[in-house]
Amino acid sequence: MSKTNDSRYPYTYASDYLCQFGGIDREGVRLSRSNASQIRQAVAKAIGMDDEELAKKLADYAQANDEELSEAHMRNLTAALGPGWAA
């Protein structure tokens, strides 16, 4: 799907990328999309960048590195679930 036709681009992709850095536990990711969005907006303001431009940069990076990021996320999830968890 073209980025311009995807209603999730760039903001949802950018927020989901940032959520990965909020930690994970048995309940799932600990940083909500809403919180991630607020952090992105604050960072954009602090560095003097338009929020949409930062969201696009984060979303593009996340999409370009999807496989690597997904593998890291699964490793973190498996660690959070503990040794007794079986796939």
MOPAC internal coordinates of N, CA, C and O (Angstrom, degrees):
PM7 1SCF
backbone

  N    0.0000 0     0.00 0     0.00 0    0    0    0
  C    1.4445 1     0.00 0     0.00 0    1    0    0
  C    1.5212 1   109.41 1     0.00 0    2    1    0
  O    1.2310 1   120.79 1   -42.33 1    3    2    1
  N    1.3029 1   116.09 1   137.67 1    3    2    1
  C    1.4528 1   121.60 1   177.88 1    5    3    2
  C    1.5282 1   110.18 1   -66.58 1    6    5    3
  O    1.2310 1   120.73 1   -38.51 1    7    6    5
  N    1.3156 1   116.20 1   141.49 1    7    6    5
  C    1.4534 1   120.26 1   179.56 1    9    7    6
  C    1.5271 1   111.38 1   -56.78 1   10    9    7
  O    1.2310 1   120.44 1   140.42 1   11   10    9
  N    1.3146 1   116.77 1   -39.58 1   11   10    9
  C    1.4620 1   120.00 1  -176.05 1   13   11   10
  C    1.5223 1   111.95 1   -68.25 1   14   13   11
  O    1.2310 1   119.62 1   159.30 1   15   14   13
  N    1.3109 1   118.33 1   -20.70 1   15   14   13
  C    1.4582 1   122.24 1   179.29 1   17   15   14
  C    1.5259 1   112.55 1   -96.98 1   18   17   15
  O    1.2310 1   119.81 1   177.76 1   19   18   17
  N    1.2977 1   117.98 1    -2.24 1   19   18   17
  C    1.4637 1   122.32 1  -177.15 1   21   19   18
  C    1.5251 1   108.76 1   -97.99 1   22   21   19
  O    1.2310 1   120.22 1   -67.57 1   23   22   21
  N    1.3138 1   117.18 1   112.43 1   23   22   21
  C    1.4661 1   121.36 1  -176.71 1   25   23   22
  C    1.5328 1   112.18 1   -65.22 1   26   25   23
  O    1.2310 1   120.13 1   163.89 1   27   26   25
  N    1.3202 1   117.36 1   -16.11 1   27   26   25
  C    1.4702 1   120.64 1   179.79 1   29   27   26
  C    1.5232 1   112.17 1   -83.42 1   30   29   27
  O    1.2310 1   120.29 1   166.03 1   31   30   29
  N    1.3243 1   117.05 1   -13.97 1   31   30   29
  C    1.4665 1   121.58 1  -178.52 1   33   31   30
  C    1.5103 1   109.62 1   -90.57 1   34   33   31
  O    1.2310 1   118.63 1   -46.61 1   35   34   33
  N    1.3034 1   120.22 1   133.39 1   35   34   33
  C    1.4608 1   127.52 1    -0.87 1   37   35   34
  C    1.5250 1   113.72 1   -97.97 1   38   37   35
  O    1.2310 1   120.25 1   166.68 1   39   38   37
  N    1.3408 1   117.14 1   -13.32 1   39   38   37
  C    1.4608 1   119.60 1  -166.08 1   41   39   38
  C    1.5234 1   114.67 1   -66.51 1   42   41   39
  O    1.2310 1   119.30 1   135.06 1   43   42   41
  N    1.3269 1   118.94 1   -44.94 1   43   42   41
  C    1.4613 1   120.22 1  -178.96 1   45   43   42
  C    1.5192 1   110.73 1   -67.35 1   46   45   43
  O    1.2310 1   120.35 1   137.34 1   47   46   45
  N    1.3355 1   116.94 1   -42.66 1   47   46   45
  C    1.4675 1   120.06 1   178.41 1   49   47   46
  C    1.5257 1   110.86 1   -61.46 1   50   49   47
  O    1.2310 1   120.54 1   137.51 1   51   50   49
  N    1.3310 1   116.57 1   -42.49 1   51   50   49
  C    1.4640 1   120.38 1   179.64 1   53   51   50
  C    1.5270 1   110.38 1   -64.31 1   54   53   51
  O    1.2310 1   120.40 1   136.35 1   55   54   53
  N    1.3300 1   116.85 1   -43.65 1   55   54   53
  C    1.4701 1   120.23 1   179.98 1   57   55   54
  C    1.5217 1   111.35 1   -65.02 1   58   57   55
  O    1.2310 1   120.28 1   136.84 1   59   58   57
  N    1.3226 1   117.07 1   -43.16 1   59   58   57
  C    1.4662 1   119.78 1   178.84 1   61   59   58
  C    1.5227 1   111.19 1   -61.89 1   62   61   59
  O    1.2310 1   120.43 1   141.50 1   63   62   61
  N    1.3246 1   116.78 1   -38.50 1   63   62   61
  C    1.4619 1   120.32 1   177.19 1   65   63   62
  C    1.5329 1   109.84 1   -61.38 1   66   65   63
  O    1.2310 1   120.49 1   132.52 1   67   66   65
  N    1.3269 1   116.67 1   -47.48 1   67   66   65
  C    1.4621 1   120.10 1  -178.84 1   69   67   66
  C    1.5224 1   112.20 1   -66.12 1   70   69   67
  O    1.2310 1   120.15 1   146.36 1   71   70   69
  N    1.3211 1   117.32 1   -33.64 1   71   70   69
  C    1.4711 1   121.05 1   179.80 1   73   71   70
  C    1.5255 1   111.77 1   -58.43 1   74   73   71
  O    1.2310 1   120.28 1   151.75 1   75   74   73
  N    1.3100 1   117.07 1   -28.25 1   75   74   73
  C    1.4648 1   120.80 1  -179.34 1   77   75   74
  C    1.5255 1   111.98 1   -63.23 1   78   77   75
  O    1.2310 1   120.32 1   159.69 1   79   78   77
  N    1.3318 1   116.99 1   -20.31 1   79   78   77
  C    1.4575 1   120.45 1  -177.03 1   81   79   78
  C    1.5256 1   112.28 1   -95.74 1   82   81   79
  O    1.2310 1   120.48 1  -178.50 1   83   82   81
  N    1.3207 1   116.69 1     1.50 1   83   82   81
  C    1.4545 1   120.84 1   179.36 1   85   83   82
  C    1.5073 1   113.41 1   -90.65 1   86   85   83
  O    1.2310 1   120.62 1  -178.14 1   87   86   85
  N    1.3104 1   116.42 1     1.86 1   87   86   85
  C    1.4556 1   120.59 1  -179.74 1   89   87   86
  C    1.5195 1   111.53 1    90.69 1   90   89   87
  O    1.2310 1   121.84 1   -12.55 1   91   90   89
  N    1.3106 1   114.09 1   167.45 1   91   90   89
  C    1.4603 1   121.10 1  -178.26 1   93   91   90
  C    1.5220 1   108.05 1  -145.78 1   94   93   91
  O    1.2310 1   121.07 1   -34.13 1   95   94   93
  N    1.3066 1   115.55 1   145.87 1   95   94   93
  C    1.4570 1   120.48 1   175.78 1   97   95   94
  C    1.5284 1   108.02 1  -142.78 1   98   97   95
  O    1.2310 1   120.23 1    11.77 1   99   98   97
  N    1.3110 1   117.16 1  -168.23 1   99   98   97
  C    1.4739 1   120.64 1  -177.79 1  101   99   98
  C    1.5208 1   113.02 1   -59.98 1  102  101   99
  O    1.2310 1   120.17 1   157.31 1  103  102  101
  N    1.3034 1   117.28 1   -22.69 1  103  102  101
  C    1.4619 1   122.42 1  -179.84 1  105  103  102
  C    1.5309 1   111.96 1   -84.25 1  106  105  103
  O    1.2310 1   120.31 1   163.99 1  107  106  105
  N    1.3224 1   117.02 1   -16.01 1  107  106  105
  C    1.4619 1   121.59 1  -177.71 1  109  107  106
  C    1.5228 1   110.31 1   119.54 1  110  109  107
  O    1.2310 1   121.01 1    22.73 1  111  110  109
  N    1.3297 1   115.68 1  -157.27 1  111  110  109
  C    1.4655 1   119.06 1  -179.93 1  113  111  110
  C    1.5220 1   109.07 1   -69.58 1  114  113  111
  O    1.2310 1   120.70 1   -34.95 1  115  114  113
  N    1.3216 1   116.26 1   145.05 1  115  114  113
  C    1.4615 1   120.77 1  -176.13 1  117  115  114
  C    1.5227 1   113.43 1   -93.04 1  118  117  115
  O    1.2310 1   120.14 1   161.99 1  119  118  117
  N    1.3242 1   117.34 1   -18.01 1  119  118  117
  C    1.4584 1   121.30 1  -179.61 1  121  119  118
  C    1.5223 1   108.51 1  -100.58 1  122  121  119
  O    1.2310 1   120.28 1   -58.84 1  123  122  121
  N    1.3085 1   117.08 1   121.16 1  123  122  121
  C    1.4660 1   120.46 1  -178.66 1  125  123  122
  C    1.5244 1   110.95 1   -76.16 1  126  125  123
  O    1.2310 1   120.64 1   -18.43 1  127  126  125
  N    1.3276 1   116.38 1   161.57 1  127  126  125
  C    1.4663 1   120.40 1   175.62 1  129  127  126
  C    1.5227 1   110.40 1   -59.62 1  130  129  127
  O    1.2310 1   121.16 1   141.32 1  131  130  129
  N    1.3183 1   115.39 1   -38.68 1  131  130  129
  C    1.4613 1   119.57 1  -179.98 1  133  131  130
  C    1.5272 1   110.69 1   -62.49 1  134  133  131
  O    1.2310 1   120.34 1   133.68 1  135  134  133
  N    1.3259 1   116.95 1   -46.32 1  135  134  133
  C    1.4643 1   120.27 1   177.70 1  137  135  134
  C    1.5191 1   111.07 1   -63.81 1  138  137  135
  O    1.2310 1   120.30 1   138.61 1  139  138  137
  N    1.3241 1   117.04 1   -41.39 1  139  138  137
  C    1.4630 1   121.05 1   178.78 1  141  139  138
  C    1.5291 1   110.25 1   -61.67 1  142  141  139
  O    1.2310 1   120.42 1   140.02 1  143  142  141
  N    1.3183 1   116.79 1   -39.98 1  143  142  141
  C    1.4551 1   121.39 1   178.58 1  145  143  142
  C    1.5315 1   110.89 1   -63.55 1  146  145  143
  O    1.2310 1   120.55 1   138.34 1  147  146  145
  N    1.3157 1   116.56 1   -41.66 1  147  146  145
  C    1.4601 1   120.47 1   178.47 1  149  147  146
  C    1.5224 1   111.12 1   -64.74 1  150  149  147
  O    1.2310 1   120.35 1   140.62 1  151  150  149
  N    1.3198 1   116.93 1   -39.38 1  151  150  149
  C    1.4702 1   121.13 1   177.46 1  153  151  150
  C    1.5279 1   109.64 1   -64.60 1  154  153  151
  O    1.2310 1   120.35 1   134.25 1  155  154  153
  N    1.3440 1   116.94 1   -45.75 1  155  154  153
  C    1.4712 1   120.83 1   179.27 1  157  155  154
  C    1.5229 1   110.58 1   -58.35 1  158  157  155
  O    1.2310 1   120.20 1   135.37 1  159  158  157
  N    1.3217 1   117.22 1   -44.63 1  159  158  157
  C    1.4576 1   121.16 1  -179.90 1  161  159  158
  C    1.5262 1   111.39 1   -63.40 1  162  161  159
  O    1.2310 1   120.31 1   139.38 1  163  162  161
  N    1.3283 1   117.01 1   -40.62 1  163  162  161
  C    1.4652 1   121.31 1   179.32 1  165  163  162
  C    1.5287 1   111.01 1   -65.96 1  166  165  163
  O    1.2310 1   120.61 1   138.66 1  167  166  165
  N    1.3300 1   116.43 1   -41.34 1  167  166  165
  C    1.4633 1   120.15 1   178.90 1  169  167  166
  C    1.5271 1   110.03 1   -65.59 1  170  169  167
  O    1.2310 1   120.33 1   135.89 1  171  170  169
  N    1.3245 1   116.97 1   -44.11 1  171  170  169
  C    1.4705 1   120.78 1   178.71 1  173  171  170
  C    1.5254 1   110.20 1   -56.95 1  174  173  171
  O    1.2310 1   120.78 1   134.98 1  175  174  173
  N    1.3038 1   116.11 1   -45.02 1  175  174  173
  C    1.4702 1   120.33 1  -179.92 1  177  175  174
  C    1.5273 1   110.73 1   -64.37 1  178  177  175
  O    1.2310 1   120.51 1   136.09 1  179  178  177
  N    1.3330 1   116.62 1   -43.91 1  179  178  177
  C    1.4660 1   121.13 1  -177.33 1  181  179  178
  C    1.5184 1   112.46 1   -63.82 1  182  181  179
  O    1.2310 1   120.43 1   146.17 1  183  182  181
  N    1.3240 1   116.78 1   -33.83 1  183  182  181
  C    1.4656 1   118.95 1  -178.26 1  185  183  182
  C    1.5266 1   112.41 1   -98.12 1  186  185  183
  O    1.2310 1   120.62 1  -176.19 1  187  186  185
  N    1.3262 1   116.41 1     3.81 1  187  186  185
  C    1.4569 1   120.41 1   176.90 1  189  187  186
  C    1.5161 1   114.16 1    71.36 1  190  189  187
  O    1.2310 1   120.54 1  -146.76 1  191  190  189
  N    1.3330 1   116.58 1    33.24 1  191  190  189
  C    1.4589 1   121.54 1  -179.20 1  193  191  190
  C    1.5205 1   108.69 1  -114.77 1  194  193  191
  O    1.2310 1   120.57 1   -36.65 1  195  194  193
  N    1.3100 1   116.51 1   143.35 1  195  194  193
  C    1.4534 1   121.15 1   174.85 1  197  195  194
  C    1.5250 1   109.17 1   -61.24 1  198  197  195
  O    1.2310 1   120.54 1   -44.56 1  199  198  197
  N    1.3287 1   116.57 1   135.44 1  199  198  197
  C    1.4703 1   120.99 1  -177.85 1  201  199  198
  C    1.5228 1   111.82 1   -57.57 1  202  201  199
  O    1.2310 1   119.79 1   138.62 1  203  202  201
  N    1.3132 1   118.01 1   -41.38 1  203  202  201
  C    1.4623 1   120.33 1  -179.78 1  205  203  202
  C    1.5318 1   111.08 1   -63.40 1  206  205  203
  O    1.2310 1   120.55 1   140.92 1  207  206  205
  N    1.3263 1   116.54 1   -39.08 1  207  206  205
  C    1.4703 1   119.89 1   178.54 1  209  207  206
  C    1.5321 1   110.67 1   -63.51 1  210  209  207
  O    1.2310 1   120.34 1   136.16 1  211  210  209
  N    1.3283 1   116.95 1   -43.84 1  211  210  209
  C    1.4599 1   120.40 1   178.31 1  213  211  210
  C    1.5173 1   110.43 1   -64.99 1  214  213  211
  O    1.2310 1   120.12 1   137.08 1  215  214  213
  N    1.3282 1   117.37 1   -42.92 1  215  214  213
  C    1.4623 1   120.67 1   178.52 1  217  215  214
  C    1.5258 1   110.52 1   -59.02 1  218  217  215
  O    1.2310 1   120.05 1   137.88 1  219  218  217
  N    1.3270 1   117.51 1   -42.12 1  219  218  217
  C    1.4705 1   120.98 1   178.85 1  221  219  218
  C    1.5186 1   111.07 1   -64.05 1  222  221  219
  O    1.2310 1   120.36 1   136.92 1  223  222  221
  N    1.3301 1   116.92 1   -43.08 1  223  222  221
  C    1.4643 1   119.91 1   179.61 1  225  223  222
  C    1.5313 1   111.14 1   -61.88 1  226  225  223
  O    1.2310 1   120.64 1   135.88 1  227  226  225
  N    1.3330 1   116.39 1   -44.12 1  227  226  225
  C    1.4618 1   120.33 1   178.78 1  229  227  226
  C    1.5211 1   111.52 1   -66.05 1  230  229  227
  O    1.2310 1   120.37 1   136.21 1  231  230  229
  N    1.3250 1   116.90 1   -43.79 1  231  230  229
  C    1.4667 1   121.11 1   179.87 1  233  231  230
  C    1.5175 1   111.20 1   -63.90 1  234  233  231
  O    1.2310 1   120.35 1   137.17 1  235  234  233
  N    1.3231 1   116.93 1   -42.83 1  235  234  233
  C    1.4678 1   120.64 1   179.30 1  237  235  234
  C    1.5221 1   110.71 1   -62.95 1  238  237  235
  O    1.2310 1   120.75 1   137.30 1  239  238  237
  N    1.3351 1   116.17 1   -42.70 1  239  238  237
  C    1.4626 1   119.82 1   178.45 1  241  239  238
  C    1.5247 1   110.23 1   -62.84 1  242  241  239
  O    1.2310 1   120.38 1   134.59 1  243  242  241
  N    1.3157 1   116.88 1   -45.41 1  243  242  241
  C    1.4664 1   120.89 1  -179.28 1  245  243  242
  C    1.5215 1   110.93 1   -61.35 1  246  245  243
  O    1.2310 1   120.13 1   136.82 1  247  246  245
  N    1.3279 1   117.37 1   -43.18 1  247  246  245
  C    1.4597 1   120.16 1  -179.90 1  249  247  246
  C    1.5232 1   111.46 1   -68.31 1  250  249  247
  O    1.2310 1   120.24 1   141.48 1  251  250  249
  N    1.3195 1   117.15 1   -38.52 1  251  250  249
  C    1.4699 1   120.62 1  -179.22 1  253  251  250
  C    1.5288 1   112.08 1   -69.61 1  254  253  251
  O    1.2310 1   120.26 1   155.63 1  255  254  253
  N    1.3250 1   117.11 1   -24.37 1  255  254  253
  C    1.4698 1   121.89 1  -176.57 1  257  255  254
  C    1.5206 1   111.71 1  -117.57 1  258  257  255
  O    1.2310 1   120.46 1  -153.05 1  259  258  257
  N    1.3217 1   116.73 1    26.95 1  259  258  257
  C    1.4612 1   122.63 1  -174.37 1  261  259  258
  C    1.5223 1   113.13 1   -55.08 1  262  261  259
  O    1.2310 1   119.87 1   133.84 1  263  262  261
  N    1.3088 1   117.86 1   -46.16 1  263  262  261
  C    1.4668 1   120.16 1  -176.62 1  265  263  262
  C    1.5282 1   110.99 1   -63.32 1  266  265  263
  O    1.2310 1   120.40 1   131.88 1  267  266  265
  N    1.3040 1   116.84 1   -48.12 1  267  266  265
  C    1.4667 1   121.33 1   179.85 1  269  267  266
  C    1.5322 1   110.94 1   -62.51 1  270  269  267
  O    1.2310 1   120.36 1   136.38 1  271  270  269
  N    1.3252 1   116.92 1   -43.62 1  271  270  269
  C    1.4619 1   120.76 1  -179.83 1  273  271  270
  C    1.5216 1   111.57 1   -66.64 1  274  273  271
  O    1.2310 1   120.10 1   141.93 1  275  274  273
  N    1.3255 1   117.42 1   -38.07 1  275  274  273
  C    1.4648 1   121.37 1   178.41 1  277  275  274
  C    1.5197 1   111.36 1   -65.08 1  278  277  275
  O    1.2310 1   120.68 1   139.32 1  279  278  277
  N    1.3240 1   116.30 1   -40.68 1  279  278  277
  C    1.4652 1   120.14 1   178.38 1  281  279  278
  C    1.5229 1   110.59 1   -64.18 1  282  281  279
  O    1.2310 1   120.13 1   137.25 1  283  282  281
  N    1.3258 1   117.35 1   -42.75 1  283  282  281
  C    1.4645 1   121.03 1   178.94 1  285  283  282
  C    1.5280 1   110.19 1   -64.34 1  286  285  283
  O    1.2310 1   120.62 1   139.09 1  287  286  285
  N    1.3170 1   116.42 1   -40.91 1  287  286  285
  C    1.4648 1   120.75 1   178.71 1  289  287  286
  C    1.5341 1   110.48 1   -61.79 1  290  289  287
  O    1.2310 1   120.12 1   137.06 1  291  290  289
  N    1.3183 1   117.38 1   -42.94 1  291  290  289
  C    1.4665 1   120.82 1   179.28 1  293  291  290
  C    1.5293 1   111.41 1   -65.63 1  294  293  291
  O    1.2310 1   119.97 1   141.91 1  295  294  293
  N    1.3160 1   117.67 1   -38.09 1  295  294  293
  C    1.4653 1   120.43 1   176.23 1  297  295  294
  C    1.5275 1   110.21 1   -62.26 1  298  297  295
  O    1.2310 1   120.66 1   136.59 1  299  298  297
  N    1.3381 1   116.35 1   -43.41 1  299  298  297
  C    1.4659 1   120.32 1   179.70 1  301  299  298
  C    1.5275 1   111.14 1   -65.86 1  302  301  299
  O    1.2310 1   120.28 1   139.76 1  303  302  301
  N    1.3124 1   117.07 1   -40.24 1  303  302  301
  C    1.4573 1   121.21 1   178.87 1  305  303  302
  C    1.5214 1   111.12 1   -64.86 1  306  305  303
  O    1.2310 1   120.37 1   135.29 1  307  306  305
  N    1.3176 1   116.89 1   -44.71 1  307  306  305
  C    1.4605 1   121.49 1   178.75 1  309  307  306
  C    1.5326 1   110.50 1   -61.09 1  310  309  307
  O    1.2310 1   120.62 1   138.98 1  311  310  309
  N    1.3199 1   116.43 1   -41.02 1  311  310  309
  C    1.4695 1   120.24 1   178.15 1  313  311  310
  C    1.5267 1   110.48 1   -65.71 1  314  313  311
  O    1.2310 1   120.20 1   140.98 1  315  314  313
  N    1.3296 1   117.23 1   -39.02 1  315  314  313
  C    1.4681 1   120.67 1  -179.59 1  317  315  314
  C    1.5199 1   111.83 1   -67.79 1  318  317  315
  O    1.2310 1   120.23 1   146.72 1  319  318  317
  N    1.3194 1   117.17 1   -33.28 1  319  318  317
  C    1.4482 1   120.63 1  -178.85 1  321  319  318
  C    1.5202 1   111.97 1   -74.06 1  322  321  319
  O    1.2310 1   120.42 1   155.60 1  323  322  321
  N    1.3242 1   116.81 1   -24.40 1  323  322  321
  C    1.4549 1   121.19 1   175.32 1  325  323  322
  C    1.5048 1   113.57 1    92.79 1  326  325  323
  O    1.2310 1   121.05 1    -6.83 1  327  326  325
  N    1.3244 1   115.60 1   173.17 1  327  326  325
  C    1.4613 1   121.36 1  -173.64 1  329  327  326
  C    1.5368 1   114.49 1   -68.76 1  330  329  327
  O    1.2310 1   119.48 1   158.00 1  331  330  329
  N    1.3086 1   118.60 1   -22.00 1  331  330  329
  C    1.4674 1   120.22 1  -178.48 1  333  331  330
  C    1.5129 1   114.20 1   -81.98 1  334  333  331
  O    1.2310 1   120.42 1   176.85 1  335  334  333
  N    1.3230 1   116.81 1    -3.15 1  335  334  333
  C    1.4614 1   120.46 1  -177.32 1  337  335  334
  C    1.5207 1   110.20 1   -85.62 1  338  337  335
  O    1.2310 1   120.07 1   -44.78 1  339  338  337
  N    1.3233 1   117.47 1   135.22 1  339  338  337
  C    1.4558 1   121.30 1   178.33 1  341  339  338
  C    1.5156 1   108.89 1  -122.76 1  342  341  339
  O    1.2310 1   120.92 1   -43.14 1  343  342  341
  N    1.3185 1   115.85 1   136.86 1  343  342  341
  C    1.4787 1   121.12 1  -179.20 1  345  343  342
  C    1.4966 1   110.59 1   -73.13 1  346  345  343
  O    1.2310 1   120.10 1   180.00 1  347  346  345

